[in-house]
Amino acid sequence: MAVECENGNCHAWAARDPSGILSPYKFERRTVRSDDVSLRITHCGVCYADVAWTRNMLHNSMYPLVPGHEIAGVVTEVGSEVKIFKVGDHVGVGTYVSSCQDCENCNGFLENHCSKNVFTFNGVDADGSVTKGGYSSHIVVHQRYCFKIPDGYPLAKAAPLLCAGITVYTPMMRHNMKQPGKSLGVIGLGGLGHMAVKFGKAFGLKVTVFSTSESKREEATSLLGAHNFVLSSDKNQMETLKGSLHFILDTTSADHPLDPYLSLLKVGGVMVLLSFPSEIKVHPANLNLGARCLSGSVTGGTKDTQEMINFCAANKIYPEIEMIKINYINEALQRLIGRDVRFRFVIDIENSFK
């Protein structure tokens, strides 16, 4: 383990440059304000966003950079004005930790779309400080951006809900996909895709998984219980599903054609793009002639996030995870790039900084 030369009250791992290599780091978290919650982080999920920003793929990384925005832990302190949380509560923090709280989006619980939204890491807070994420021993956040995790729901499993879970749940609610008996296609079977399958089944949908890898068939059908698996490179398999799906969730970040999938939608069907390929091209006929909709979505607002967590607890929906210690994070990020994870890495923060 590298020598920690920085000072501060919070232990963490940080990237220092675009190589994306993380190593031990210490920094100072702010003291608890009247409307803040401080939590001891027990677990943090590993998202592809952690790869993107540690390696400066978006050309806006601010180093040293502490990633992590799927955070679960235990409340250790609350401010004087905090009423809904108490010491000992199990809580989570997601992809953002601040917003203006007074615009149309914030008033509609769409804080994730606020123009003054502040990301959990690599964001600039109101005081000018750069936010640092969940690859750390504790975090202090405004109570509005903290979420209750129901008793009995494992904190390790709760962490991925704060990004992967809410990112698929939000568009499913927005586009009224909670309709038993209807059909859902899921493109990609990674961290987001496997949660889409789980939600689809919980909503009573007939779920078809699309993948470029035949090796995913067993995972999709036997492990996750999808009703159907289609190798997307097989034109015959794709052809048999034309005009058969009500909904499609596209979780694949790699560049790929959308037209073959749009043609699978029924009249009035909806396809939602959840990732960020470098570009998308669509033939107008695949939208116009079927009255189809191509939509985009990111994470969710605070109301939807708490609702999603409660739904998972009530219906025993748990992400599939691989637990690691923080000293394995560089290997884990490399494996994430190579799609070698079933289906979400979760860092055992609690036992990594002892």
SELOMI-159174 format. One line per field, with one value per residue (C-alpha): x, y, z; residue number from 0; residue in one letter. Coordinates in steps of 0.25 Angstrom, whole numbers. Each point is the difference from the previous one (the first is absolute). Layout:
BEGIN
px (X;...) .
py (Y;...) .
pz (Z;...) .
seq (NUM;...) .
type (A;...) .
! end
This chain:
BEGIN
px (0;5;4;-11;7;-13;-7;-15;-11;-4;7;-2;6;2;5;11;1;-7;7;-12;8;-5;8;-2;-3;-5;-8;-9;-16;-8;-6;-14;-9;-14;-7;11;1;14;1;10;2;-1;-2;2;-4;9;-6;6;-1;12;8;-4;4;12;6;-5;-8;-10;12;-5;7;5;11;2;-13;-8;-10;-13;-14;-7;1;-6;3;-4;-3;10;-5;-11;-2;-9;-11;0;-13;-1;13;7;13;0;-9;4;1;4;6;-1;6;-3;2;-6;-10;-6;-12;-9;-1;-12;8;4;-15;-4;10;8;13;8;-4;3;10;7;1;13;6;4;14;8;-11;2;-8;-6;12;9;5;2;-9;6;-8;-2;14;2;-3;-11;-8;-8;-13;-12;-12;-8;10;1;-9;-6;4;-11;4;5;4;15;8;10;-12;-6;12;-2;-15;5;4;-2;-14;-5;5;-9;-12;-2;-3;-8;-9;0;-4;-11;8;-7;-10;-1;-1;7;14;14;13;13;12;13;1;10;-3;-12;-5;-1;-8;-9;-3;-3;-9;-7;-3;-5;-10;-5;6;5;15;9;15;8;15;12;5;-6;7;-10;-12;1;2;-12;-10;5;5;-8;-13;-1;-11;8;14;4;14;-1;10;-9;-9;-10;-2;-2;-10;-9;-3;-3;-12;-1;5;-7;13;15;11;13;11;12;10;8;-4;-10;-12;-13;-9;0;-6;-10;-6;-3;-9;-15;-8;2;11;11;15;8;15;7;15;9;5;8;-12;-13;-6;-15;-8;-12;-9;3;-6;-11;-6;-2;-3;11;8;15;3;12;1;11;-2;-12;-5;-1;-14;2;13;-7;-12;10;7;-13;-5;13;-1;-15;2;13;7;16;11;10;13;15;6;14;9;5;14;-5;-7;10;-2;-15;-1;9;-10;-12;6;1;-14;5;-10;-13;-6;5;13;-3;12;-1;4;-2;11;9;5;2) .
py (0;14;10;9;14;9;4;0;-7;-9;-12;-3;-5;10;2;10;1;-5;-14;-3;-7;1;0;4;14;9;12;9;-2;12;1;-3;11;2;-7;-11;-14;-7;-15;-10;-7;-15;-3;7;-5;1;7;2;15;-3;-5;12;11;-6;-1;13;-5;12;10;6;-8;7;-7;-6;-6;-9;-8;-8;4;-13;3;-8;2;3;14;5;14;9;15;8;1;-14;-7;-12;-7;-4;-6;-15;1;-7;10;1;12;0;7;14;8;13;9;13;-5;11;-2;-7;-13;0;4;-12;-9;-1;5;-8;10;12;10;1;-15;-4;-14;-8;0;9;11;14;3;13;4;-3;-13;-12;-12;-13;-13;-13;-7;6;-3;10;11;12;4;9;-8;2;-9;-11;-12;-10;-15;-8;-9;-14;4;-3;12;-7;-2;14;7;-3;4;15;0;-12;-3;14;2;-11;2;15;-2;-12;9;11;-8;-8;-14;-5;-8;-15;-8;10;-3;6;-1;3;2;-3;-8;8;7;8;-11;-11;10;3;-15;-1;12;-5;-13;7;8;-12;2;-10;3;-3;3;4;-2;-2;-11;-14;-2;9;-10;-8;12;7;-12;-9;10;12;-7;8;-7;1;3;5;0;14;-3;-11;6;-12;1;15;-1;-9;11;11;8;-8;9;11;5;-1;5;2;-1;-1;11;-6;6;-9;2;3;-3;-15;2;11;-9;-10;9;0;12;10;-7;7;-2;7;3;-1;1;9;-5;9;3;-6;-1;-4;-1;9;-11;-9;11;6;-12;-7;12;-4;8;1;6;3;-1;1;-2;4;10;-1;-4;-11;-5;-2;-7;-9;-4;-3;-8;-9;-2;-4;-9;-6;5;-1;4;-11;4;-4;6;5;8;14;-5;-8;12;2;-15;2;12;-7;-12;9;6;-14;-4;-10;2;-7;10;11;2;5;4;-4;13;-3;-11;7;12;-8) .
pz (0;-4;11;3;0;0;13;4;7;-11;-6;-14;-13;-11;-15;-1;-16;-12;1;9;10;14;13;15;3;12;-1;9;0;4;14;1;-2;5;-11;-3;3;2;-3;2;-14;1;-15;-14;-13;-12;-12;-14;3;10;-12;-9;10;6;-14;-4;-12;1;1;13;11;12;7;10;-3;9;-7;4;0;4;15;12;15;14;5;11;2;-4;0;9;-11;-5;4;-9;3;13;5;-4;-12;-13;-11;-14;-9;-15;-12;5;13;-3;-8;1;7;-6;-15;-8;0;14;4;-8;6;-12;7;-10;-11;8;-7;13;3;7;-3;12;-5;-10;2;5;13;3;9;-12;5;-9;5;3;0;6;-1;14;15;2;-7;4;-8;1;5;-13;-8;10;0;10;-2;7;11;-5;-13;-2;-1;-10;-9;2;-5;-15;1;1;-14;-8;7;-2;-14;-5;10;-4;-15;3;9;-10;-11;8;-2;12;-8;3;-13;-9;-6;3;-7;7;-8;8;12;9;13;-6;-9;11;9;-12;-1;15;0;-13;7;12;-8;-7;-14;-10;0;-12;1;-12;0;-9;8;0;14;6;-3;12;9;-6;0;12;10;-3;-5;-13;-9;-13;-5;-13;-7;-6;-11;-5;-10;0;15;-1;-12;8;10;-9;5;13;11;8;6;-1;9;-6;10;-10;0;-12;-14;-6;-10;5;-12;2;14;-3;-11;11;7;-1;-5;10;7;8;0;10;-1;14;-5;-8;-13;-8;-10;-4;-13;-3;-13;2;-6;12;9;-9;-6;13;8;9;10;3;13;9;15;11;15;8;10;15;0;-10;7;13;-6;-8;12;8;-12;0;15;-1;-12;4;-12;2;-10;-4;6;1;13;0;9;-4;-2;-12;-7;-11;-4;1;-9;-10;0;-1;-13;-5;5;9;12;4;1;10;8;14;8;15;5;15;0;-10;9;13) .
seq (0;1;2;3;4;5;6;7;8;9;10;11;12;13;14;15;16;17;18;19;20;21;22;23;24;25;26;27;28;29;30;31;32;33;34;35;36;37;38;39;40;41;42;43;44;45;46;47;48;49;50;51;52;53;54;55;56;57;58;59;60;61;62;63;64;65;66;67;68;69;70;71;72;73;74;75;76;77;78;79;80;81;82;83;84;85;86;87;88;89;90;91;92;93;94;95;96;97;98;99;100;101;102;103;104;105;106;107;108;109;110;111;112;113;114;115;116;117;118;119;120;121;122;123;124;125;126;127;128;129;130;131;132;133;134;135;136;137;138;139;140;141;142;143;144;145;146;147;148;149;150;151;152;153;154;155;156;157;158;159;160;161;162;163;164;165;166;167;168;169;170;171;172;173;174;175;176;177;178;179;180;181;182;183;184;185;186;187;188;189;190;191;192;193;194;195;196;197;198;199;200;201;202;203;204;205;206;207;208;209;210;211;212;213;214;215;216;217;218;219;220;221;222;223;224;225;226;227;228;229;230;231;232;233;234;235;236;237;238;239;240;241;242;243;244;245;246;247;248;249;250;251;252;253;254;255;256;257;258;259;260;261;262;263;264;265;266;267;268;269;270;271;272;273;274;275;276;277;278;279;280;281;282;283;284;285;286;287;288;289;290;291;292;293;294;295;296;297;298;299;300;301;302;303;304;305;306;307;308;309;310;311;312;313;314;315;316;317;318;319;320;321;322;323;324;325;326;327;328;329;330;331;332;333;334;335;336;337;338;339;340;341;342;343;344;345;346;347;348;349;350;351;352;353) .
type (M;A;V;E;C;E;N;G;N;C;H;A;W;A;A;R;D;P;S;G;I;L;S;P;Y;K;F;E;R;R;T;V;R;S;D;D;V;S;L;R;I;T;H;C;G;V;C;Y;A;D;V;A;W;T;R;N;M;L;H;N;S;M;Y;P;L;V;P;G;H;E;I;A;G;V;V;T;E;V;G;S;E;V;K;I;F;K;V;G;D;H;V;G;V;G;T;Y;V;S;S;C;Q;D;C;E;N;C;N;G;F;L;E;N;H;C;S;K;N;V;F;T;F;N;G;V;D;A;D;G;S;V;T;K;G;G;Y;S;S;H;I;V;V;H;Q;R;Y;C;F;K;I;P;D;G;Y;P;L;A;K;A;A;P;L;L;C;A;G;I;T;V;Y;T;P;M;M;R;H;N;M;K;Q;P;G;K;S;L;G;V;I;G;L;G;G;L;G;H;M;A;V;K;F;G;K;A;F;G;L;K;V;T;V;F;S;T;S;E;S;K;R;E;E;A;T;S;L;L;G;A;H;N;F;V;L;S;S;D;K;N;Q;M;E;T;L;K;G;S;L;H;F;I;L;D;T;T;S;A;D;H;P;L;D;P;Y;L;S;L;L;K;V;G;G;V;M;V;L;L;S;F;P;S;E;I;K;V;H;P;A;N;L;N;L;G;A;R;C;L;S;G;S;V;T;G;G;T;K;D;T;Q;E;M;I;N;F;C;A;A;N;K;I;Y;P;E;I;E;M;I;K;I;N;Y;I;N;E;A;L;Q;R;L;I;G;R;D;V;R;F;R;F;V;I;D;I;E;N;S;F;K) .
! end
